[in-house]
Amino acid sequence: MRHMRVIRSVLAGALLATSLFVGTPVRAQGCAMCYTAASQQKEQAKQALNYGIVALLAPTLLMFGGVFWLANRSRKNESGPLDEEAGHENL
């Protein structure tokens, strides 16, 4: 059972890394007006825009991950005491 969780975690991490580092053409999709305005900027302004996007994305991902972590933790807590009680009865 624990082995499957590790495999799932590794696969999820690999998928995340792949989507972040390989999908440059996919991430470049956006509104035409933003693309036109950004393409006319100097290189330093383009880099600042990219950092701004990451800065806005990070808190969102942390909140999203936190919700899933809490849900997973509460799910484990619901099934945990029953397993512990059953183990103590067998002793």
Sine and cosine of phi, psi and omega as CSV:
sin_phi,cos_phi,sin_psi,cos_psi,sin_omega,cos_omega
0.00,0.00,-0.72,0.70,0.00,-1.00
-0.93,0.38,-0.55,0.84,0.01,-1.00
-0.87,0.49,-0.65,0.76,0.01,-1.00
-0.92,0.40,-0.59,0.80,0.02,-1.00
-0.91,0.42,-0.66,0.75,0.02,-1.00
-0.90,0.44,-0.69,0.72,0.01,-1.00
-0.89,0.46,-0.69,0.72,0.03,-1.00
-0.88,0.47,-0.67,0.74,0.01,-1.00
-0.90,0.45,-0.67,0.74,0.01,-1.00
-0.90,0.43,-0.68,0.73,0.02,-1.00
-0.91,0.42,-0.64,0.76,0.04,-1.00
-0.90,0.44,-0.66,0.75,0.05,-1.00
-0.90,0.44,-0.65,0.76,0.03,-1.00
-0.91,0.42,-0.66,0.76,0.03,-1.00
-0.90,0.44,-0.68,0.74,0.02,-1.00
-0.89,0.46,-0.73,0.69,0.00,-1.00
-0.89,0.46,-0.65,0.76,0.02,-1.00
-0.89,0.45,-0.71,0.71,-0.04,-1.00
-0.93,0.37,-0.50,0.87,-0.02,-1.00
-0.98,0.18,-0.60,0.80,-0.16,-0.99
-0.97,-0.25,-0.29,0.96,-0.08,-1.00
-0.96,-0.26,-0.50,0.87,-0.16,-0.99
-1.00,0.09,0.70,0.71,-0.01,-1.00
-0.85,0.53,-0.74,0.67,0.02,-1.00
-0.90,0.44,-0.53,0.85,0.00,-1.00
-0.94,0.33,-0.67,0.74,-0.02,-1.00
-0.94,0.34,-0.32,0.95,-0.06,-1.00
-0.98,0.21,-0.08,1.00,0.00,-1.00
-0.94,0.33,0.60,-0.80,0.00,-1.00
0.02,-1.00,-0.14,-0.99,-0.02,-1.00
-0.96,0.28,0.53,-0.85,-0.06,-1.00
-0.91,0.41,-0.57,0.82,-0.02,-1.00
-0.92,0.39,-0.67,0.74,0.04,-1.00
-0.90,0.43,-0.68,0.73,0.00,-1.00
-0.88,0.48,-0.70,0.71,-0.02,-1.00
-0.90,0.43,-0.70,0.72,-0.01,-1.00
-0.91,0.41,-0.65,0.76,-0.03,-1.00
-0.95,0.32,-0.57,0.82,-0.04,-1.00
-0.95,0.32,-0.35,0.94,-0.01,-1.00
-1.00,0.02,-0.02,1.00,-0.02,-1.00
-1.00,0.08,0.28,-0.96,0.09,-1.00
-0.95,0.32,0.22,-0.97,-0.06,-1.00
-0.87,0.49,-0.62,0.79,-0.01,-1.00
-0.91,0.42,-0.63,0.78,0.03,-1.00
-0.93,0.36,-0.59,0.81,0.05,-1.00
-0.90,0.43,-0.67,0.74,0.01,-1.00
-0.91,0.42,-0.64,0.77,0.03,-1.00
-0.90,0.43,-0.62,0.79,0.05,-1.00
-0.90,0.44,-0.68,0.74,0.04,-1.00
-0.89,0.46,-0.68,0.73,0.04,-1.00
-0.90,0.43,-0.60,0.80,0.05,-1.00
-0.90,0.44,-0.63,0.78,0.03,-1.00
-0.90,0.44,-0.70,0.72,0.02,-1.00
-0.91,0.42,-0.63,0.77,0.00,-1.00
-0.90,0.44,-0.57,0.82,0.04,-1.00
-0.98,0.19,-0.45,0.90,-0.02,-1.00
-0.98,0.20,-0.58,0.81,-0.10,-1.00
-0.86,0.51,-0.78,0.63,0.00,-1.00
-0.89,0.46,-0.56,0.83,0.02,-1.00
-0.90,0.43,-0.71,0.70,0.02,-1.00
-0.91,0.41,-0.62,0.79,0.03,-1.00
-0.90,0.43,-0.66,0.75,0.04,-1.00
-0.92,0.40,-0.68,0.73,0.01,-1.00
-0.88,0.47,-0.72,0.69,0.04,-1.00
-0.91,0.42,-0.59,0.81,0.03,-1.00
-0.90,0.44,-0.63,0.77,0.03,-1.00
-0.90,0.44,-0.70,0.71,0.02,-1.00
-0.92,0.39,-0.60,0.80,0.03,-1.00
-0.90,0.43,-0.70,0.71,0.03,-1.00
-0.90,0.43,-0.64,0.77,0.03,-1.00
-0.90,0.44,-0.68,0.74,0.02,-1.00
-0.91,0.40,-0.65,0.76,0.01,-1.00
-0.91,0.42,-0.69,0.73,0.00,-1.00
-0.93,0.37,-0.54,0.84,0.05,-1.00
-0.91,0.40,-0.65,0.76,0.03,-1.00
-0.92,0.39,-0.62,0.79,0.00,-1.00
-0.92,0.39,-0.53,0.85,0.02,-1.00
-0.93,0.36,-0.62,0.78,-0.03,-1.00
-1.00,0.01,-0.34,0.94,-0.06,-1.00
-0.90,0.44,-0.80,0.60,-0.05,-1.00
-0.87,0.50,-0.56,0.83,0.02,-1.00
-0.90,0.43,-0.66,0.76,0.02,-1.00
-0.92,0.39,-0.64,0.77,0.00,-1.00
-0.92,0.40,-0.67,0.75,0.01,-1.00
-0.89,0.45,-0.66,0.75,0.01,-1.00
-0.90,0.43,-0.60,0.80,0.02,-1.00
-0.93,0.38,-0.60,0.80,0.01,-1.00
-0.95,0.32,-0.54,0.84,0.02,-1.00
-0.92,0.39,-0.54,0.84,-0.03,-1.00
-0.96,0.29,-0.35,0.94,0.01,-1.00
-0.96,0.27,0.00,0.00,0.00,0.00
